[in-house]
Amino acid sequence: MRLSYRIIIAIICLIFATAAILSTYSLSVQRELITNQVDKKGQVLTKLLAASVRNHLYSYDFYAIKLLFDTLDQDDDVVSVSLVGADNYIKMHSNIKQLGQDSSYHFKDNDFGDKNIIKERHQEGNTYNYMFFSAVEIDHDRKGFIHIILSDMNYLKLIKSFEKRILILTASVLSAGILAAYLISRQISKPIIQLTEDIQSFMLKRSEIEKNDSDNEISILKRTFKIMMDEIEQSIEYRVKNEKMAVLGNLSSVLAHEVKNPLEPIKGSAEILRLKHPDNQDIVKYSKIIQDEVSGLIAFLDSFLDVSRSSRMQKKKVNINNILNDIQLLLEYTVKKARFRLDLIFAEDLPEIPGDSGMLKQVFLNLILNAIQAKSSEQGFIEITTKFLAPNIFITVKDNGCGIDPAIQKEIFLPFFSTKSEGSGIGLSTSKYIIKQHKGSLNIVSEPGSWTKAIISLPVEKAGICEA
């Protein structure tokens, strides 16, 4: 439903609800006013008639009493007027047929109270009959009582007339409200509709959303806003990664020139010193330490510089199964020493792919060594499987280690991020970059405290080998 229609419906519902509440309240107030008015009128008439009858009874002027009854009977609100004797028989009534009948009301002297009035109300269909009783006493001797019945029928006619006026007023207000709602909705929705159409046109050109005539402006804005927020988030992540990779590249150049270049002469000098003094055990010992430490530092720098080297990869046809077999032989001693079992499950129909075997070998080494370092039980287990699902091959490296905390899951591929005190934090970032250079993907899923699985996807390019 379009936004303008929603606004119109909302305003109409608000006006209608307000009118209904006001109408109900007004009718309730009218009913209460009628009840109070009938009650006051009944009490006044009953007391006045009782006083007049008492005065005329002194003089036995029954004709005057009859005139009073006839006068009251002319009132449209009066249903009946009667004078009931002390013996509870009707002595005088506006309807002559009721004379001599038992009144069916039997009151004691103390029933009338200080105000000398008794009130009752009985419903008759849609109307109410209000009954009023007042004692007639002469010299403190009760001679009977006056009984007047009033009806609120005439007042109900006024209420119905009032209801009609309210309905007419409500209809007028509702009509004016519809017009106002239409004008207001146009003012509110026009810029939103224009913005929605512009955004939808832009997104349709990019084929990111499908046009749906049943969509309203809010749902379109919601979808496009989500798409834009996702793009902004991806753009920020991409920019952060690029900035870090740029820093890493610059740092690599500095390390290669300022740090690694002097290391070879240091290593060579230590070797010369050891060869010149073979009999001096201290020189031999410390020269060997210097050589070993320099070799370790060079190995670290080589690993660190893999990212910058990956841009100069030499691709040729390689078989992933063969690379993994080579790694199994290379790490045979390391795996046994760490009390791990390394299982390889190969797909027999695995095709060759264009790639740099040295760089891919570095990726698998990083993943396997990470799995060994994450060992959480006495018997470690690593399972590597390969399979072919056109147009990609998939390599899965799964271990039974301690898993990865979900809080750091998104950060594990960032350069220099590591949870190990001795870690450099460049292994996974380098691996992901190498796989990306091969037009593939590297994703890691984990169950904390149970297992971690690295999934690599690499494309099989049938058109030939791409030289980087």
Stockholm file with secondary structure:
# STOCKHOLM 1.0

chainA/1-468         MRLSYRIIIAIICLIFATAAILSTYSLSVQRELITNQVDKKGQVLTKLLAASVRNHLYSYDFYAIKLLFDTLDQDDDVVSVSLVGADNYIKMHSNIKQLGQDSSYHFKDNDFGDKNIIKERHQEGNTYNYMFFSAVEIDHDRKGFIHIILSDMNYLKLIKSFEKRILILTASVLSAGILAAYLISRQISKPIIQLTEDIQSFMLKRSEIEKNDSDNEISILKRTFKIMMDEIEQSIEYRVKNEKMAVLGNLSSVLAHEVKNPLEPIKGSAEILRLKHPDNQDIVKYSKIIQDEVSGLIAFLDSFLDVSRSSRMQKKKVNINNILNDIQLLLEYTVKKARFRLDLIFAEDLPEIPGDSGMLKQVFLNLILNAIQAKSSEQGFIEITTKFLAPNIFITVKDNGCGIDPAIQKEIFLPFFSTKSEGSGIGLSTSKYIIKQHKGSLNIVSEPGSWTKAIISLPVEKAGICEA
#=GR chainA/1-468 SS CCHHHHHHHHHHHHHHHHHHHHHHHHHHHHHHHHHHHHHHHHHHHHHHHHHHHHHHHHTTCHHHHHHHHHHHHTSTTEEEEEEEETTSBEEEESSGGGTTCBCSCCCCGGGSTTTTCEEEEEEETTEEEEEEEEEEEETTEEEEEEEEEEECHHHHHHHHHHHHHHHHHHHHHHHHHHHHHHHHHHHHHHHHHHHHHHHHHHHHHTTCSCCCTTCCHHHHHHHHHHHHHHHHHHHHHHHHHHHHHHHHHHHHHHIIIIIIHHHHHHHHHHHHHHHHCTTCHHHHHHHHHHHHHHHHHHHHHHHHTHHHHHTTCCCEEECHHHHHHHHHHHTHHHHHHTTEEEEEECCTTCCCEEECHHHHHHHHHHHHHHHHHTCCSSSEEEEEEEEEETTEEEEEEEECSCCCCGGGGGGTTSTTCCSSTTCCSCHHHHHHHHHHHTTCEEEEEEETTTEEEEEEEEECCTTCCCCC
#=GC SS_cons         CCHHHHHHHHHHHHHHHHHHHHHHHHHHHHHHHHHHHHHHHHHHHHHHHHHHHHHHHHTTCHHHHHHHHHHHHTSTTEEEEEEEETTSBEEEESSGGGTTCBCSCCCCGGGSTTTTCEEEEEEETTEEEEEEEEEEEETTEEEEEEEEEEECHHHHHHHHHHHHHHHHHHHHHHHHHHHHHHHHHHHHHHHHHHHHHHHHHHHHHTTCSCCCTTCCHHHHHHHHHHHHHHHHHHHHHHHHHHHHHHHHHHHHHHIIIIIIHHHHHHHHHHHHHHHHCTTCHHHHHHHHHHHHHHHHHHHHHHHHTHHHHHTTCCCEEECHHHHHHHHHHHTHHHHHHTTEEEEEECCTTCCCEEECHHHHHHHHHHHHHHHHHTCCSSSEEEEEEEEEETTEEEEEEEECSCCCCGGGGGGTTSTTCCSSTTCCSCHHHHHHHHHHHTTCEEEEEEETTTEEEEEEEEECCTTCCCCC
//
